């Protein structure tokens, strides 16, 4: 999160809080509090991370920082319903851990950041409602 905060701090200096808050679609005061390290952006974090990636790509910057891959993963799972997102991210982490073990290669440093983001999701998302499985009647074999 510090990397995103530092990025927006730099962008605000180049433009303004008003301009950047309009680009991100958050209140100016919320952006200002985030940039100045006064609050954790729980509610605005999805907008901030999306804007972070969009802004970096728009300016031709490589998405190779330690937070970039984990943020891309979070974007991939954005359409997964609340209550199921942490499970989906955990599944990807398990798969990646297994792949690196099979390859006998150390996992990249961003895996720790991805784990931390997954833990944050688990703490904040609402549990998924239990869905009873649908039992279908067998088709007539007529």
Secondary structure, DSSP 8 states (H G I E B T S, - for coil): -HHHHHHHHHHHHHS-HHHHHHHHTS-HHHHHHHHTTSS--TTTHHHHHHHHHHHHHHTT--S-STTHHHHHHHHHTTTS-TTTHHHHHHHHHHHHHHHHHHTT----THHHHHHHHHHHHHHHS-----------------
